[in-house]
Amino acid sequence: MPIINARSNNGNSDGDRLVVDIYPLSSYYFSSKPAAASKDETIADRALRLKSNYDAFGMRTCVEAVILVELFKHPHLLLLQSKNCIYTLPGGRLRPGESDIDGLKRKLLSKLSVDDDDNYRTHWEVSECIGTWWKSDFETLPYPYLPSSGRTPKECTKLYLVKLPSNRDFIVPKNFKLLAVPMCQLHENRKTYGSIIAGIPQLLSRFSINMVRT
């Protein structure tokens, strides 16, 4: 699987680190499209729905995109915000038999692109998987390792780096906001962003971020 703009820093002590090129936020255009369907349910209702899906299809697998941009000479992560307090990465659940890459491109198409342009999904360059999180139950918090409880995991979430070109259009459902959040604000901030998003700065520590000026 190709690495996102990866190359070695030959000749220095960081020679084994990979370089990720990111572009200024001002290089991108943002607009909206009709609101996406959302599930208005309680935690208990969601747990029942997930259990029903697990009984029918087995472990739930989700894929989410880690997309970086530059703002104020600092790397920022693109997040979707709903109801002014819920932050998520672009992505979602795979369909039965669907591959990680195809599923993530489909989700990026629905969350960040024009719905009726199916060829637009080819514009998303999905790179390597940088982390995997697991849930041992329907209501437990995710862990970056398989729980030792002996239970069969109920949910798996995989994070993939997604490379952006130097410019593109982002078209977001009206019931979401697309935010660029600085990495320093995310680091270990589980209370606001949850365990997965708060852990992304650490997952990216093996990369060198190259901020490309356009």
MARRO-993976 format. One record per atom (N, C-alpha, C, O): chain; atom name; residue number from 1; x, y, z. Coordinates in steps of 0.1 Angstrom, whole numbers, always signed. Layout:
# MARRO-993976
   unit   site   pos       X       Y       Z
      A     CA   NUM       X       Y       Z
...
***
This chain:
# MARRO-993976
   unit   site   pos       X       Y       Z
      A      N     1      +8     -12      +0
      A     CA     1      +0      +0      +0
      A      C     1      +9     +12      +0
      A      O     1     +18     +13      +8
      A      N     2      +6     +22      -9
      A     CA     2     +15     +34      -9
      A      C     2     +14     +42      +3
      A      O     2      +4     +43     +10
      A      N     3     +25     +49      +7
      A     CA     3     +26     +58     +18
      A      C     3     +23     +72     +14
      A      O     3     +27     +76      +3
      A      N     4     +16     +79     +22
      A     CA     4     +12     +93     +18
      A      C     4     +24    +101     +17
      A      O     4     +31    +105     +27
      A      N     5     +28    +105      +4
      A     CA     5     +39    +114      +1
      A      C     5     +51    +110     +10
      A      O     5     +58    +119     +15
      A      N     6     +54     +98     +11
      A     CA     6     +65     +93     +21
      A      C     6     +78     +93     +14
      A      O     6     +79     +89      +2
      A      N     7     +88     +98     +21
      A     CA     7    +102     +98     +16
      A      C     7    +111     +99     +28
      A      O     7    +107    +103     +39
      A      N     8    +123     +94     +27
      A     CA     8    +133     +94     +38
      A      C     8    +140    +107     +39
      A      O     8    +142    +114     +29
      A      N     9    +142    +111     +52
      A     CA     9    +151    +122     +54
      A      C     9    +165    +118     +55
      A      O     9    +171    +117     +66
      A      N    10    +171    +115     +44
      A     CA    10    +185    +109     +44
      A      C    10    +195    +119     +49
      A      O    10    +194    +131     +46
      A      N    11    +204    +114     +57
      A     CA    11    +215    +122     +61
      A      C    11    +213    +129     +75
      A      O    11    +221    +137     +79
      A      N    12    +202    +125     +82
      A     CA    12    +201    +130     +95
      A      C    12    +195    +119    +104
      A      O    12    +193    +108    +100
      A      N    13    +194    +122    +117
      A     CA    13    +190    +112    +127
      A      C    13    +176    +107    +125
      A      O    13    +172     +97    +131
      A      N    14    +168    +115    +118
      A     CA    14    +154    +111    +116
      A      C    14    +152    +104    +102
      A      O    14    +141    +104     +97
      A      N    15    +163     +97     +98
      A     CA    15    +162     +91     +84
      A      C    15    +151     +81     +82
      A      O    15    +147     +79     +71
      A      N    16    +147     +74     +93
      A     CA    16    +136     +64     +92
      A      C    16    +122     +70     +93
      A      O    16    +113     +62     +91
      A      N    17    +121     +83     +95
      A     CA    17    +108     +89     +96
      A      C    17    +102     +91     +83
      A      O    17    +110     +94     +73
      A      N    18     +89     +91     +81
      A     CA    18     +82     +94     +69
      A      C    18     +78    +109     +69
      A      O    18     +74    +114     +79
      A      N    19     +78    +115     +57
      A     CA    19     +74    +129     +56
      A      C    19     +60    +129     +50
      A      O    19     +57    +123     +40
      A      N    20     +51    +137     +56
      A     CA    20     +38    +140     +51
      A      C    20     +37    +154     +46
      A      O    20     +38    +163     +54
      A      N    21     +34    +157     +34
      A     CA    21     +32    +170     +28
      A      C    21     +18    +174     +31
      A      O    21      +8    +167     +28
      A      N    22     +16    +186     +37
      A     CA    22      +2    +192     +39
      A      C    22      +2    +206     +33
      A      O    22     +12    +213     +32
      A      N    23     -10    +211     +29
      A     CA    23     -12    +223     +22
      A      C    23     -20    +233     +30
      A      O    23     -28    +228     +39
      A      N    24     -19    +246     +28
      A     CA    24     -27    +256     +36
      A      C    24     -42    +254     +35
      A      O    24     -47    +250     +24
      A      N    25     -49    +256     +45
      A     CA    25     -63    +256     +45
      A      C    25     -69    +265     +35
      A      O    25     -80    +262     +29
      A      N    26     -63    +276     +32
      A     CA    26     -68    +286     +22
      A      C    26     -67    +280      +8
      A      O    26     -73    +287      -1
      A      N    27     -61    +269      +6
      A     CA    27     -61    +263      -7
      A      C    27     -74    +256     -11
      A      O    27     -76    +251     -22
      A      N    28     -83    +254      -1
      A     CA    28     -94    +246      -3
      A      C    28    -107    +254      -3
      A      O    28    -108    +265      +4
      A      N    29    -117    +250     -10
      A     CA    29    -130    +256     -11
      A      C    29    -141    +248      -3
      A      O    29    -141    +236      -4
      A      N    30    -149    +255      +4
      A     CA    30    -159    +248     +13
      A      C    30    -173    +253      +9
      A      O    30    -176    +265      +8
      A      N    31    -182    +243      +8
      A     CA    31    -196    +246      +5
      A      C    31    -205    +236     +12
      A      O    31    -199    +226     +18
      A      N    32    -218    +237     +11
      A     CA    32    -227    +227     +17
      A      C    32    -236    +221      +8
      A      O    32    -238    +225      -4
      A      N    33    -243    +210     +12
      A     CA    33    -253    +203      +5
      A      C    33    -264    +199     +14
      A      O    33    -262    +201     +26
      A      N    34    -275    +193     +10
      A     CA    34    -286    +190     +19
      A      C    34    -281    +181     +31
      A      O    34    -272    +173     +29
      A      N    35    -288    +183     +42
      A     CA    35    -285    +176     +54
      A      C    35    -285    +161     +52
      A      O    35    -294    +155     +45
      A      N    36    -276    +154     +59
      A     CA    36    -276    +140     +58
      A      C    36    -285    +134     +69
      A      O    36    -288    +140     +79
      A      N    37    -290    +122     +66
      A     CA    37    -299    +115     +76
      A      C    37    -291    +112     +88
      A      O    37    -280    +108     +88
      A      N    38    -297    +114    +100
      A     CA    38    -291    +111    +112
      A      C    38    -300    +103    +121
      A      O    38    -312    +104    +120
      A      N    39    -294     +95    +130
      A     CA    39    -302     +87    +139
      A      C    39    -303     +94    +153
      A      O    39    -294     +96    +160
      A      N    40    -316     +98    +156
      A     CA    40    -318    +105    +169
      A      C    40    -323     +94    +179
      A      O    40    -335     +91    +180
      A      N    41    -313     +89    +186
      A     CA    41    -316     +78    +195
      A      C    41    -308     +79    +208
      A      O    41    -298     +86    +209
      A      N    42    -314     +72    +218
      A     CA    42    -307     +72    +231
      A      C    42    -295     +63    +231
      A      O    42    -294     +55    +222
      A      N    43    -287     +63    +242
      A     CA    43    -276     +54    +243
      A      C    43    -281     +39    +243
      A      O    43    -275     +30    +237
      A      N    44    -292     +37    +251
      A     CA    44    -297     +24    +252
      A      C    44    -303     +19    +238
      A      O    44    -301      +7    +235
      A      N    45    -309     +28    +231
      A     CA    45    -314     +24    +218
      A      C    45    -303     +21    +208
      A      O    45    -304     +11    +200
      A      N    46    -292     +28    +209
      A     CA    46    -281     +26    +200
      A      C    46    -274     +12    +204
      A      O    46    -271      +5    +195
      A      N    47    -273      +9    +217
      A     CA    47    -268      -4    +221
      A      C    47    -276     -16    +215
      A      O    47    -271     -26    +211
      A      N    48    -289     -14    +216
      A     CA    48    -298     -24    +211
      A      C    48    -297     -26    +195
      A      O    48    -297     -37    +190
      A      N    49    -295     -15    +188
      A     CA    49    -293     -15    +174
      A      C    49    -280     -22    +170
      A      O    49    -280     -30    +161
      A      N    50    -269     -18    +178
      A     CA    50    -256     -24    +175
      A      C    50    -257     -40    +178
      A      O    50    -251     -47    +170
      A      N    51    -263     -44    +189
      A     CA    51    -264     -58    +192
      A      C    51    -272     -65    +181
      A      O    51    -268     -76    +177
      A      N    52    -282     -59    +176
      A     CA    52    -290     -65    +165
      A      C    52    -282     -67    +153
      A      O    52    -282     -77    +146
      A      N    53    -274     -57    +149
      A     CA    53    -265     -57    +137
      A      C    53    -254     -68    +139
      A      O    53    -250     -75    +130
      A      N    54    -249     -69    +152
      A     CA    54    -239     -79    +155
      A      C    54    -244     -93    +153
      A      O    54    -237    -101    +147
      A      N    55    -256     -95    +158
      A     CA    55    -262    -108    +157
      A      C    55    -264    -112    +142
      A      O    55    -264    -124    +138
      A      N    56    -267    -102    +134
      A     CA    56    -270    -104    +119
      A      C    56    -257    -105    +111
      A      O    56    -256    -113    +102
      A      N    57    -247     -96    +114
      A     CA    57    -235     -95    +105
      A      C    57    -222     -98    +111
      A      O    57    -212     -98    +105
      A      N    58    -222     -99    +125
      A     CA    58    -209    -101    +131
      A      C    58    -203     -88    +135
      A      O    58    -209     -78    +136
      A      N    59    -189     -88    +138
      A     CA    59    -182     -76    +143
      A      C    59    -184     -64    +133
      A      O    59    -183     -65    +121
      A      N    60    -187     -53    +139
      A     CA    60    -188     -40    +132
      A      C    60    -175     -34    +129
      A      O    60    -167     -33    +138
      A      N    61    -172     -31    +116
      A     CA    61    -159     -25    +112
      A      C    61    -161     -11    +107
      A      O    61    -169      -9     +97
      A      N    62    -154      -2    +112
      A     CA    62    -155     +12    +108
      A      C    62    -141     +17    +103
      A      O    62    -131     +12    +107
      A      N    63    -142     +26     +93
      A     CA    63    -130     +32     +87
      A      C    63    -131     +47     +88
      A      O    63    -142     +52     +85
      A      N    64    -120     +54     +92
      A     CA    64    -121     +68     +94
      A      C    64    -108     +74     +88
      A      O    64     -98     +68     +89
      A      N    65    -110     +87     +83
      A     CA    65     -99     +94     +76
      A      C    65     -92    +104     +85
      A      O    65     -99    +112     +92
      A      N    66     -79    +103     +85
      A     CA    66     -71    +113     +91
      A      C    66     -66    +123     +80
      A      O    66     -57    +119     +72
      A      N    67     -71    +135     +80
      A     CA    67     -68    +144     +69
      A      C    67     -62    +157     +75
      A      O    67     -68    +163     +84
      A      N    68     -50    +161     +71
      A     CA    68     -43    +172     +77
      A      C    68     -42    +184     +67
      A      O    68     -41    +182     +55
      A      N    69     -42    +196     +73
      A     CA    69     -40    +208     +65
      A      C    69     -31    +217     +74
      A      O    69     -29    +214     +86
      A      N    70     -26    +228     +68
      A     CA    70     -18    +237     +75
      A      C    70     -26    +250     +77
      A      O    70     -33    +255     +68
      A      N    71     -25    +255     +89
      A     CA    71     -31    +268     +93
      A      C    71     -22    +275    +104
      A      O    71     -19    +268    +114
      A      N    72     -19    +287    +101
      A     CA    72     -10    +295    +111
      A      C    72      +3    +287    +113
      A      O    72      +8    +287    +125
      A      N    73      +8    +281    +103
      A     CA    73     +21    +274    +103
      A      C    73     +21    +262    +113
      A      O    73     +31    +259    +120
      A      N    74      +9    +256    +115
      A     CA    74      +7    +245    +124
      A      C    74      -2    +235    +118
      A      O    74     -12    +238    +112
      A      N    75      +1    +222    +119
      A     CA    75      -8    +211    +114
      A      C    75     -21    +211    +121
      A      O    75     -22    +211    +133
      A      N    76     -32    +210    +113
      A     CA    76     -45    +209    +118
      A      C    76     -52    +196    +113
      A      O    76     -49    +192    +102
      A      N    77     -61    +190    +121
      A     CA    77     -69    +179    +117
      A      C    77     -83    +183    +113
      A      O    77     -89    +190    +120
      A      N    78     -88    +178    +102
      A     CA    78    -101    +181     +98
      A      C    78    -111    +171    +105
      A      O    78    -110    +159    +105
      A      N    79    -121    +178    +112
      A     CA    79    -131    +170    +120
      A      C    79    -145    +175    +116
      A      O    79    -147    +187    +112
      A      N    80    -154    +166    +116
      A     CA    80    -168    +169    +115
      A      C    80    -175    +172    +128
      A      O    80    -172    +164    +138
      A      N    81    -182    +182    +129
      A     CA    81    -189    +186    +142
      A      C    81    -204    +185    +140
      A      O    81    -209    +191    +130
      A      N    82    -211    +179    +148
      A     CA    82    -226    +178    +148
      A      C    82    -232    +182    +161
      A      O    82    -226    +179    +172
      A      N    83    -243    +188    +161
      A     CA    83    -250    +193    +173
      A      C    83    -241    +201    +182
      A      O    83    -243    +202    +195
      A      N    84    -232    +208    +176
      A     CA    84    -223    +217    +183
      A      C    84    -214    +211    +194
      A      O    84    -207    +219    +201
      A      N    85    -214    +198    +196
      A     CA    85    -206    +192    +207
      A      C    85    -201    +179    +203
      A      O    85    -193    +173    +211
      A      N    86    -205    +172    +192
      A     CA    86    -200    +159    +189
      A      C    86    -190    +160    +177
      A      O    86    -193    +165    +167
      A      N    87    -178    +155    +180
      A     CA    87    -167    +156    +170
      A      C    87    -164    +142    +165
      A      O    87    -163    +132    +172
      A      N    88    -163    +140    +151
      A     CA    88    -160    +128    +145
      A      C    88    -151    +130    +134
      A      O    88    -150    +140    +128
      A      N    89    -143    +119    +130
      A     CA    89    -135    +119    +118
      A      C    89    -144    +115    +107
      A      O    89    -154    +107    +108
      A      N    90    -142    +120     +95
      A     CA    90    -149    +116     +83
      A      C    90    -148    +101     +81
      A      O    90    -136     +95     +81
      A      N    91    -159     +94     +79
      A     CA    91    -158     +79     +77
      A      C    91    -171     +73     +82
      A      O    91    -181     +79     +84
      A      N    92    -170     +60     +85
      A     CA    92    -182     +53     +90
      A      C    92    -180     +38     +88
      A      O    92    -170     +32     +86
      A      N    93    -192     +31     +89
      A     CA    93    -192     +16     +90
      A      C    93    -191     +10     +76
      A      O    93    -197     +16     +66
      A      N    94    -184      -1     +75
      A     CA    94    -183      -8     +62
      A      C    94    -195     -16     +60
      A      O    94    -201     -21     +69
      A      N    95    -199     -18     +47
      A     CA    95    -209     -27     +44
      A      C    95    -204     -42     +44
      A      O    95    -191     -43     +42
      A      N    96    -212     -52     +45
      A     CA    96    -207     -66     +45
      A      C    96    -200     -69     +32
      A      O    96    -205     -66     +21
      A      N    97    -187     -74     +34
      A     CA    97    -179     -77     +22
      A      C    97    -172     -66     +15
      A      O    97    -165     -68      +6
      A      N    98    -174     -53     +20
      A     CA    98    -167     -42     +14
      A      C    98    -153     -40     +20
      A      O    98    -150     -43     +31
      A      N    99    -144     -36     +11
      A     CA    99    -130     -35     +15
      A      C    99    -128     -21     +23
      A      O    99    -137     -12     +21
      A      N   100    -118     -20     +31
      A     CA   100    -115      -8     +38
      A      C   100    -114      +4     +29
      A      O   100    -120     +14     +31
      A      N   101    -106      +3     +18
      A     CA   101    -104     +14      +9
      A      C   101    -117     +19      +2
      A      O   101    -120     +30      +2
      A      N   102    -124      +9      -3
      A     CA   102    -137     +12     -10
      A      C   102    -147     +18      -1
      A      O   102    -154     +28      -4
      A      N   103    -147     +13     +11
      A     CA   103    -157     +18     +21
      A      C   103    -154     +32     +26
      A      O   103    -163     +40     +27
      A      N   104    -141     +35     +28
      A     CA   104    -137     +48     +32
      A      C   104    -139     +58     +21
      A      O   104    -144     +69     +23
      A      N   105    -136     +55      +8
      A     CA   105    -139     +64      -3
      A      C   105    -154     +66      -4
      A      O   105    -158     +78      -7
      A      N   106    -162     +56      -2
      A     CA   106    -177     +58      -2
      A      C   106    -181     +68      +8
      A      O   106    -190     +77      +6
      A      N   107    -176     +66     +20
      A     CA   107    -180     +75     +31
      A      C   107    -175     +89     +29
      A      O   107    -182     +99     +32
      A      N   108    -163     +91     +24
      A     CA   108    -157    +104     +20
      A      C   108    -166    +111     +10
      A      O   108    -168    +123     +10
      A      N   109    -171    +103      +0
      A     CA   109    -180    +108     -10
      A      C   109    -192    +114      -4
      A      O   109    -197    +125      -8
      A      N   110    -198    +107      +6
      A     CA   110    -211    +111     +12
      A      C   110    -209    +122     +22
      A      O   110    -218    +131     +24
      A      N   111    -197    +123     +29
      A     CA   111    -195    +133     +39
      A      C   111    -188    +146     +34
      A      O   111    -191    +157     +39
      A      N   112    -180    +145     +23
      A     CA   112    -172    +156     +19
      A      C   112    -172    +159      +5
      A      O   112    -165    +168      +0
      A      N   113    -181    +153      -3
      A     CA   113    -180    +154     -18
      A      C   113    -195    +156     -23
      A      O   113    -204    +156     -16
      A      N   114    -195    +156     -37
      A     CA   114    -208    +157     -43
      A      C   114    -214    +143     -44
      A      O   114    -208    +134     -49
      A      N   115    -226    +141     -39
      A     CA   115    -232    +128     -39
      A      C   115    -234    +121     -52
      A      O   115    -232    +109     -53
      A      N   116    -238    +129     -62
      A     CA   116    -242    +123     -75
      A      C   116    -230    +121     -85
      A      O   116    -232    +117     -96
      A      N   117    -218    +124     -80
      A     CA   117    -206    +122     -88
      A      C   117    -198    +111     -83
      A      O   117    -188    +112     -75
      A      N   118    -202     +99     -87
      A     CA   118    -195     +87     -82
      A      C   118    -181     +86     -86
      A      O   118    -173     +80     -78
      A      N   119    -177     +92     -97
      A     CA   119    -163     +91    -101
      A      C   119    -154    +100     -92
      A      O   119    -142     +98     -92
      A      N   120    -160    +109     -84
      A     CA   120    -153    +118     -76
      A      C   120    -146    +110     -65
      A      O   120    -136    +115     -59
      A      N   121    -150     +98     -61
      A     CA   121    -144     +90     -51
      A      C   121    -130     +86     -55
      A      O   121    -121     +84     -46
      A      N   122    -127     +86     -68
      A     CA   122    -113     +82     -72
      A      C   122    -103     +93     -69
      A      O   122     -91     +91     -69
      A      N   123    -108    +105     -65
      A     CA   123    -100    +117     -62
      A      C   123     -94    +116     -48
      A      O   123     -86    +123     -44
      A      N   124    -100    +106     -40
      A     CA   124     -95    +105     -26
      A      C   124     -84     +95     -26
      A      O   124     -86     +83     -30
      A      N   125     -72     +99     -22
      A     CA   125     -60     +90     -21
      A      C   125     -58     +85      -7
      A      O   125     -53     +92      +2
      A      N   126     -63     +73      -5
      A     CA   126     -62     +67      +9
      A      C   126     -49     +60     +10
      A      O   126     -45     +52      +2
      A      N   127     -42     +63     +21
      A     CA   127     -28     +58     +23
      A      C   127     -29     +47     +34
      A      O   127     -38     +39     +35
      A      N   128     -18     +46     +42
      A     CA   128     -17     +35     +51
      A      C   128     -26     +36     +64
      A      O   128     -30     +47     +67
      A      N   129     -28     +25     +70
      A     CA   129     -36     +24     +82
      A      C   129     -26     +28     +93
      A      O   129     -15     +21     +95
      A      N   130     -29     +38    +102
      A     CA   130     -20     +42    +112
      A      C   130     -24     +38    +126
      A      O   130     -17     +40    +136
      A      N   131     -36     +32    +127
      A     CA   131     -40     +28    +141
      A      C   131     -53     +20    +140
      A      O   131     -61     +22    +131
      A      N   132     -55     +11    +150
      A     CA   132     -67      +3    +150
      A      C   132     -72      +3    +165
      A      O   132     -64      +1    +174
      A      N   133     -85      +5    +167
      A     CA   133     -91      +5    +180
      A      C   133    -102      -5    +181
      A      O   133    -108      -9    +171
      A      N   134    -104     -10    +193
      A     CA   134    -114     -21    +195
      A      C   134    -123     -18    +206
      A      O   134    -120     -12    +216
      A      N   135    -135     -24    +205
      A     CA   135    -145     -24    +216
      A      C   135    -149     -38    +219
      A      O   135    -152     -46    +210
      A      N   136    -149     -42    +232
      A     CA   136    -152     -55    +236
      A      C   136    -167     -56    +238
      A      O   136    -172     -68    +240
      A      N   137    -174     -45    +239
      A     CA   137    -189     -45    +242
      A      C   137    -195     -33    +235
      A      O   137    -188     -25    +229
      A      N   138    -208     -33    +235
      A     CA   138    -215     -22    +227
      A      C   138    -215      -9    +234
      A      O   138    -217      +1    +227
      A      N   139    -212      -8    +246
      A     CA   139    -212      +4    +254
      A      C   139    -199      +8    +260
      A      O   139    -198     +19    +266
      A      N   140    -189      +0    +258
      A     CA   140    -175      +3    +263
      A      C   140    -168     +13    +255
      A      O   140    -171     +15    +244
      A      N   141    -158     +19    +261
      A     CA   141    -149     +28    +254
      A      C   141    -139     +20    +245
      A      O   141    -136      +8    +248
      A      N   142    -135     +26    +234
      A     CA   142    -125     +19    +225
      A      C   142    -111     +18    +231
      A      O   142    -107     +27    +239
      A      N   143    -104      +8    +228
      A     CA   143     -90      +6    +233
      A      C   143     -81      +4    +220
      A      O   143     -85      -2    +210
      A      N   144     -68      +9    +221
      A     CA   144     -59      +7    +210
      A      C   144     -53      -7    +209
      A      O   144     -42      -8    +204
      A      N   145     -59     -16    +215
      A     CA   145     -54     -30    +216
      A      C   145     -66     -39    +218
      A      O   145     -77     -34    +223
      A      N   146     -65     -52    +215
      A     CA   146     -76     -61    +218
      A      C   146     -77     -63    +233
      A      O   146     -67     -67    +240
      A      N   147     -89     -61    +239
      A     CA   147     -90     -63    +253
      A      C   147     -87     -78    +257
      A      O   147     -89     -87    +249
      A      N   148     -82     -79    +269
      A     CA   148     -78     -93    +274
      A      C   148     -89    -100    +281
      A      O   148     -86    -110    +288
      A      N   149    -101     -95    +280
      A     CA   149    -112    -101    +287
      A      C   149    -116    -115    +282
      A      O   149    -124    -122    +288
      A      N   150    -111    -118    +270
      A     CA   150    -115    -131    +264
      A      C   150    -127    -130    +255
      A      O   150    -131    -139    +248
      A      N   151    -134    -118    +255
      A     CA   151    -146    -117    +247
      A      C   151    -142    -114    +233
      A      O   151    -132    -109    +230
      A      N   152    -151    -119    +224
      A     CA   152    -150    -115    +210
      A      C   152    -152    -101    +208
      A      O   152    -163     -96    +212
      A      N   153    -143     -93    +201
      A     CA   153    -146     -79    +199
      A      C   153    -158     -76    +191
      A      O   153    -162     -83    +182
      A      N   154    -166     -66    +196
      A     CA   154    -178     -62    +189
      A      C   154    -176     -52    +178
      A      O   154    -184     -51    +169
      A      N   155    -166     -44    +179
      A     CA   155    -164     -33    +170
      A      C   155    -149     -30    +168
      A      O   155    -141     -31    +177
      A      N   156    -145     -28    +155
      A     CA   156    -131     -24    +152
      A      C   156    -131     -11    +144
      A      O   156    -139     -10    +134
      A      N   157    -123      -2    +147
      A     CA   157    -122     +11    +140
      A      C   157    -108     +13    +135
      A      O   157     -98     +12    +143
      A      N   158    -106     +15    +122
      A     CA   158     -93     +16    +116
      A      C   158     -92     +31    +111
      A      O   158    -101     +36    +105
      A      N   159     -80     +37    +114
      A     CA   159     -77     +50    +110
      A      C   159     -67     +50     +98
      A      O   159     -57     +43     +99
      A      N   160     -71     +57     +87
      A     CA   160     -62     +58     +75
      A      C   160     -58     +72     +73
      A      O   160     -67     +81     +73
      A      N   161     -46     +74     +69
      A     CA   161     -41     +87     +64
      A      C   161     -47     +89     +50
      A      O   161     -47     +79     +42
      A      N   162     -52    +101     +47
      A     CA   162     -57    +104     +34
      A      C   162     -50    +116     +29
      A      O   162     -50    +127     +35
      A      N   163     -44    +115     +17
      A     CA   163     -36    +125     +11
      A      C   163     -45    +135      +4
      A      O   163     -53    +131      -4
      A      N   164     -43    +148      +6
      A     CA   164     -50    +158      -1
      A      C   164     -41    +164     -12
      A      O   164     -29    +165     -11
      A      N   165     -47    +167     -23
      A     CA   165     -40    +175     -34
      A      C   165     -38    +189     -29
      A      O   165     -43    +193     -18
      A      N   166     -31    +197     -37
      A     CA   166     -29    +211     -33
      A      C   166     -41    +220     -33
      A      O   166     -41    +230     -27
      A      N   167     -52    +215     -39
      A     CA   167     -65    +222     -38
      A      C   167     -76    +213     -42
      A      O   167     -74    +203     -49
      A      N   168     -88    +215     -36
      A     CA   168    -100    +207     -39
      A      C   168    -112    +214     -33
      A      O   168    -111    +223     -25
      A      N   169    -124    +209     -36
      A     CA   169    -136    +214     -30
      A      C   169    -141    +204     -19
      A      O   169    -140    +192     -21
      A      N   170    -145    +209      -8
      A     CA   170    -152    +201      +3
      A      C   170    -167    +205      +3
      A      O   170    -170    +217      +5
      A      N   171    -176    +196      +2
      A     CA   171    -190    +198      +1
      A      C   171    -196    +190     +13
      A      O   171    -197    +178     +12
      A      N   172    -201    +197     +23
      A     CA   172    -204    +190     +36
      A      C   172    -219    +192     +38
      A      O   172    -225    +202     +35
      A      N   173    -226    +181     +43
      A     CA   173    -240    +182     +47
      A      C   173    -243    +193     +56
      A      O   173    -235    +196     +65
      A      N   174    -254    +200     +55
      A     CA   174    -257    +212     +63
      A      C   174    -258    +209     +78
      A      O   174    -257    +219     +86
      A      N   175    -261    +197     +82
      A     CA   175    -262    +194     +96
      A      C   175    -248    +191    +102
      A      O   175    -248    +186    +114
      A      N   176    -237    +193     +95
      A     CA   176    -224    +191    +100
      A      C   176    -216    +204     +97
      A      O   176    -219    +211     +88
      A      N   177    -206    +206    +105
      A     CA   177    -196    +216    +103
      A      C   177    -182    +209    +101
      A      O   177    -179    +200    +108
      A      N   178    -174    +214     +91
      A     CA   178    -161    +208     +89
      A      C   178    -151    +218     +95
      A      O   178    -150    +229     +91
      A      N   179    -144    +213    +106
      A     CA   179    -135    +222    +114
      A      C   179    -121    +217    +112
      A      O   179    -118    +205    +110
      A      N   180    -112    +227    +112
      A     CA   180     -97    +224    +112
      A      C   180     -93    +227    +126
      A      O   180     -92    +238    +131
      A      N   181     -89    +216    +134
      A     CA   181     -85    +217    +148
      A      C   181     -70    +215    +149
      A      O   181     -65    +205    +144
      A      N   182     -63    +224    +156
      A     CA   182     -49    +222    +158
      A      C   182     -45    +210    +166
      A      O   182     -52    +206    +175
      A      N   183     -34    +203    +161
      A     CA   183     -30    +191    +168
      A      C   183     -28    +193    +183
      A      O   183     -31    +184    +190
      A      N   184     -22    +204    +186
      A     CA   184     -19    +206    +201
      A      C   184     -31    +207    +209
      A      O   184     -31    +204    +221
      A      N   185     -43    +210    +203
      A     CA   185     -55    +211    +211
      A      C   185     -61    +197    +212
      A      O   185     -69    +194    +222
      A      N   186     -58    +188    +203
      A     CA   186     -63    +174    +204
      A      C   186     -56    +165    +214
      A      O   186     -62    +156    +219
      A      N   187     -43    +168    +215
      A     CA   187     -34    +158    +223
      A      C   187     -39    +155    +237
      A      O   187     -40    +164    +245
      A      N   188     -43    +143    +239
      A     CA   188     -48    +137    +251
      A      C   188     -60    +145    +257
      A      O   188     -63    +144    +269
      A      N   189     -67    +152    +248
      A     CA   189     -80    +159    +252
      A      C   189     -92    +150    +250
      A      O   189    -100    +152    +241
      A      N   190     -92    +139    +257
      A     CA   190    -102    +129    +256
      A      C   190    -116    +134    +260
      A      O   190    -126    +130    +255
      A      N   191    -116    +143    +270
      A     CA   191    -129    +148    +275
      A      C   191    -137    +155    +264
      A      O   191    -149    +153    +263
      A      N   192    -130    +162    +255
      A     CA   192    -137    +169    +244
      A      C   192    -139    +161    +231
      A      O   192    -149    +161    +225
      A      N   193    -128    +153    +228
      A     CA   193    -128    +147    +215
      A      C   193    -129    +132    +215
      A      O   193    -130    +125    +204
      A      N   194    -128    +126    +226
      A     CA   194    -129    +111    +227
      A      C   194    -115    +105    +226
      A      O   194    -105    +112    +221
      A      N   195    -114     +92    +229
      A     CA   195    -101     +86    +230
      A      C   195     -94     +85    +216
      A      O   195     -82     +87    +215
      A      N   196    -102     +81    +206
      A     CA   196     -96     +79    +192
      A      C   196     -90     +92    +187
      A      O   196     -78     +92    +183
      A      N   197     -97    +103    +186
      A     CA   197     -92    +115    +181
      A      C   197     -81    +121    +189
      A      O   197     -71    +126    +184
      A      N   198     -82    +120    +203
      A     CA   198     -72    +125    +212
      A      C   198     -59    +118    +210
      A      O   198     -48    +123    +214
      A      N   199     -59    +106    +205
      A     CA   199     -47     +98    +203
      A      C   199     -40     +99    +190
      A      O   199     -29     +94    +188
      A      N   200     -46    +107    +181
      A     CA   200     -40    +109    +167
      A      C   200     -27    +116    +168
      A      O   200     -18    +111    +161
      A      N   201     -25    +127    +175
      A     CA   201     -12    +133    +175
      A      C   201      +0    +123    +179
      A      O   201     +10    +124    +173
      A      N   202      -3    +114    +188
      A     CA   202      +7    +104    +191
      A      C   202     +10     +94    +180
      A      O   202     +21     +90    +177
      A      N   203      -1     +90    +173
      A     CA   203      +0     +81    +162
      A      C   203      +8     +87    +151
      A      O   203     +15     +80    +143
      A      N   204      +8    +101    +149
      A     CA   204     +15    +108    +139
      A      C   204     +29    +111    +143
      A      O   204     +36    +118    +135
      A      N   205     +33    +108    +155
      A     CA   205     +47    +112    +159
      A      C   205     +58    +106    +151
      A      O   205     +69    +111    +151
      A      N   206     +55     +95    +144
      A     CA   206     +66     +89    +136
      A      C   206     +67     +95    +122
      A      O   206     +76     +91    +115
      A      N   207     +59    +105    +119
      A     CA   207     +59    +112    +107
      A      C   207     +65    +126    +109
      A      O   207     +64    +132    +119
      A      N   208     +72    +131     +99
      A     CA   208     +76    +145     +98
      A      C   208     +66    +152     +89
      A      O   208     +63    +148     +78
      A      N   209     +60    +164     +95
      A     CA   209     +50    +171     +87
      A      C   209     +57    +182     +79
      A      O   209     +64    +191     +85
      A      N   210     +56    +182     +66
      A     CA   210     +61    +192     +58
      A      C   210     +50    +201     +53
      A      O   210     +42    +197     +45
      A      N   211     +50    +214     +57
      A     CA   211     +40    +223     +53
      A      C   211     +44    +230     +41
      A      O   211     +53    +238     +40
      A      N   212     +37    +227     +30
      A     CA   212     +40    +232     +16
      A      C   212     +33    +246     +14
      A      O   212     +21    +247     +16
      A      N   213     +40    +256     +11
      A     CA   213     +35    +269      +8
      A      C   213     +31    +269      -7
      A      O   213     +39    +265     -16
      A      N   214     +19    +274     -10
      A     CA   214     +14    +275     -24
      A      C   214     +12    +289     -28
      A      O   214      +9    +292     -39
***
